[in-house]
Amino acid sequence: MPFLIETFDKPNHQHVRQASRPEHLAYLEANKALLLACGAKLNDDGSDGGGGLYIVDVDTREAAQAFIEADPFHKVALFAEVTILRWRKAYLDGVRHI
């Protein structure tokens, strides 16, 4: 069953996010087979909202935890908080799955 991972950046760490972004994107590309969806959270004006969402197709919470801990953003201690929840795919890209 997929897992939803939500991250919350530490305050005033935009410089850390920007410095680590190329490695983060390379990590996502290398693991794209696990990604159902992912992206940064944004403010209404389009500026960075300080965190992200990932929906990963892994079998266990431990695998989801290992996925986020291997992310370069996690390795540079960008996150103040990370939540991991099981996720049931009801609709994806307009297709019903239940």
C-alpha positions in Angstrom: 0.0 0.0 0.0 1.4 3.5 -0.8 2.5 5.9 1.8 2.1 9.7 1.9 5.1 11.5 3.3 4.8 15.2 4.3 7.8 17.3 5.2 8.0 20.6 6.9 11.2 22.7 6.5 13.0 24.3 9.5 12.3 28.0 9.6 14.8 30.2 7.7 16.3 27.2 5.8 15.5 28.2 2.3 19.2 28.5 1.6 19.7 24.9 2.6 16.8 23.8 0.3 18.3 25.7 -2.6 21.8 24.5 -2.1 20.7 20.8 -1.9 18.0 21.0 -4.6 20.2 19.5 -7.5 21.1 16.4 -5.4 17.4 16.1 -4.3 16.2 16.2 -7.9 18.8 13.6 -8.9 17.6 11.4 -6.0 14.0 11.7 -7.1 15.0 10.8 -10.7 16.9 7.8 -9.6 13.8 6.6 -7.6 11.0 7.7 -9.9 9.7 4.1 -10.1 8.6 4.5 -6.5 7.0 7.9 -6.9 3.2 8.1 -7.6 3.5 11.8 -7.0 5.7 14.4 -5.3 6.3 18.1 -5.2 7.0 21.1 -3.1 4.4 22.9 -1.1 3.9 26.5 -2.3 2.3 29.6 -0.8 -0.6 31.1 -2.7 1.7 33.6 -4.4 3.8 30.7 -5.8 6.7 31.2 -3.4 8.2 28.2 -1.6 6.0 27.0 1.2 8.7 25.2 3.1 8.2 21.5 2.7 6.9 18.9 0.3 4.6 15.9 -0.3 5.6 12.5 -1.6 3.4 9.6 -2.4 5.6 6.6 -2.6 4.7 3.1 -3.7 6.4 0.9 -1.1 5.1 -2.0 1.0 6.0 -0.9 4.5 6.3 2.1 6.8 10.0 1.2 7.2 10.5 1.4 3.5 8.9 4.8 3.4 11.1 5.9 6.3 14.2 4.6 4.5 13.1 6.5 1.3 12.8 9.9 3.1 16.0 9.4 5.1 18.0 8.7 1.9 16.7 12.0 0.4 19.5 14.6 0.3 17.1 17.1 1.9 16.9 14.8 4.9 20.6 14.3 5.0 21.3 18.0 5.3 18.8 18.3 8.2 16.4 20.5 6.2 13.3 19.1 7.8 11.8 20.2 11.2 9.2 17.5 10.9 8.3 14.5 8.7 5.0 12.7 8.8 4.3 9.3 7.2 0.8 8.0 6.7 -0.6 5.0 4.8 -2.5 6.2 1.7 -5.3 4.5 -0.2 -5.4 5.3 -3.8 -9.0 6.2 -4.7 -8.5 8.3 -7.8 -5.3 9.0 -9.6 -5.1 11.0 -12.9 -8.9 10.8 -13.1 -9.0 7.1 -12.8 -10.9 5.3 -10.1 -8.9 2.7 -8.2 -11.4 1.5 -5.6 
